[in-house]
């Protein structure tokens, strides 16, 4: 399935670290021009995603209680997010780890720490080229 870049407006970002969330909010909204909803946990993402109806979900991998892969599985059970594209963001970027994330259905993986000035461009590139 191929996605068109102009279809990408609303991004749901799930990250438990408040400082990273704040940087990502600036990167996504101010620099990237996205409408972004930020969640501090997988449970919160599952709760707000159906109403927000994101065009893309960015998921941190390592989070307490419900990690990124578990959050993705829960989101796939919801009608509103069954087919929503997902990109994982993580510092865990060994080849086997990336292969695991892709096998779960992720479009791609963005390494952390990320560059706030280029994050939106990287998201758009993955969305367009790898979808």
SULMOSUL-V142856 format. One record per residue. N is the residue number from 0. PHI is phi in degrees with one decimal (999 if undefined). OMEGA is omega in radians with two decimals (none if undefined). Layout:
n-><N & N>
phi-><PHI & PHI>
omega-><OMEGA & OMEGA>
//
This chain:
n-><0 & 1 & 2 & 3 & 4 & 5 & 6 & 7 & 8 & 9 & 10 & 11 & 12 & 13 & 14 & 15 & 16 & 17 & 18 & 19 & 20 & 21 & 22 & 23 & 24 & 25 & 26 & 27 & 28 & 29 & 30 & 31 & 32 & 33 & 34 & 35 & 36 & 37 & 38 & 39 & 40 & 41 & 42 & 43 & 44 & 45 & 46 & 47 & 48 & 49 & 50 & 51 & 52 & 53 & 54 & 55 & 56 & 57 & 58 & 59 & 60 & 61 & 62 & 63 & 64 & 65 & 66 & 67 & 68 & 69 & 70 & 71 & 72 & 73 & 74 & 75 & 76 & 77 & 78 & 79 & 80 & 81 & 82 & 83 & 84 & 85 & 86 & 87 & 88 & 89 & 90 & 91 & 92 & 93 & 94 & 95 & 96 & 97 & 98 & 99 & 100 & 101 & 102 & 103 & 104 & 105 & 106 & 107 & 108 & 109 & 110 & 111 & 112 & 113 & 114 & 115 & 116 & 117 & 118 & 119 & 120 & 121 & 122 & 123 & 124 & 125 & 126 & 127 & 128 & 129 & 130>
phi-><999 & -111.4 & -106.5 & -95.0 & -58.0 & -76.4 & -84.5 & -99.0 & -125.2 & -105.9 & -119.1 & -100.6 & -115.1 & -114.6 & -153.3 & -82.2 & -86.3 & -61.9 & -65.4 & -65.5 & -58.2 & -63.4 & -65.3 & -64.2 & -60.4 & -61.9 & -63.4 & -77.4 & -86.3 & -73.1 & -84.0 & -86.1 & 76.9 & -83.3 & -89.1 & -119.0 & -118.7 & -110.9 & -122.8 & -94.1 & -156.3 & -62.9 & -62.1 & -64.5 & -61.8 & -61.9 & -72.8 & -93.5 & -56.3 & -59.9 & -75.7 & -74.4 & 49.1 & -68.8 & -83.1 & -154.4 & -120.6 & -101.8 & -123.0 & -67.1 & -82.9 & -96.6 & -137.7 & -68.8 & 66.3 & -120.7 & -77.4 & -57.7 & -59.3 & -66.3 & -63.7 & -59.5 & -60.8 & -66.9 & -66.1 & -69.5 & -81.3 & -91.0 & -56.9 & -67.2 & -125.3 & -58.4 & -118.4 & -65.7 & -61.4 & -128.4 & -123.4 & -85.1 & -122.3 & -161.2 & -85.1 & -88.7 & -126.1 & -66.5 & -53.8 & -65.4 & -68.0 & -61.6 & -60.0 & -63.1 & -62.6 & -66.1 & -67.1 & -78.6 & 110.3 & -72.5 & -72.2 & -173.9 & -133.8 & -107.1 & -70.2 & -108.2 & -72.5 & -100.8 & -91.0 & -60.5 & -77.9 & -117.1 & -57.4 & -61.9 & -64.6 & -65.2 & -61.3 & -62.3 & -62.7 & -62.7 & -59.6 & -81.2 & -82.2 & -99.9 & -78.4>
omega-><3.14 & 3.14 & 3.10 & -3.09 & -3.12 & 3.05 & -3.03 & -3.14 & -3.04 & -3.11 & 3.02 & -3.13 & -3.10 & -3.05 & -3.10 & -3.11 & -3.06 & 3.14 & 3.12 & 3.09 & -3.12 & 3.11 & -3.14 & 3.12 & 3.08 & -3.11 & -3.09 & -3.04 & -3.03 & -3.12 & -3.02 & 3.14 & 3.11 & 2.87 & -3.02 & 3.01 & -3.09 & -3.13 & -3.10 & -3.14 & 3.08 & 3.13 & 3.11 & 3.12 & 3.13 & -3.13 & -3.02 & -3.06 & -3.12 & 3.13 & -3.12 & -3.12 & -3.10 & 3.02 & -3.12 & 3.09 & 3.02 & -3.05 & 2.95 & -3.14 & -3.04 & 3.09 & 3.10 & 3.11 & -3.09 & -3.10 & -3.09 & 3.11 & 3.10 & 3.11 & 3.12 & 3.13 & 3.13 & 3.13 & -3.14 & 3.10 & 3.14 & -3.13 & -3.06 & -3.06 & -3.13 & -3.06 & 3.14 & 3.13 & -3.12 & 3.00 & 3.06 & 3.03 & -3.02 & 2.99 & -3.13 & -3.01 & 2.98 & -3.09 & -3.11 & 3.12 & 3.12 & 3.11 & 3.11 & -3.13 & 3.13 & 3.13 & 3.09 & 3.10 & 3.11 & 3.06 & -3.09 & -3.13 & 3.07 & -3.13 & 3.02 & 0.03 & -3.14 & 3.09 & -3.10 & -3.11 & -3.10 & -3.08 & -3.10 & 3.12 & 3.13 & 3.09 & -3.14 & 3.14 & 3.14 & -3.11 & -3.08 & -3.00 & -3.00 & -3.10 & none>
//
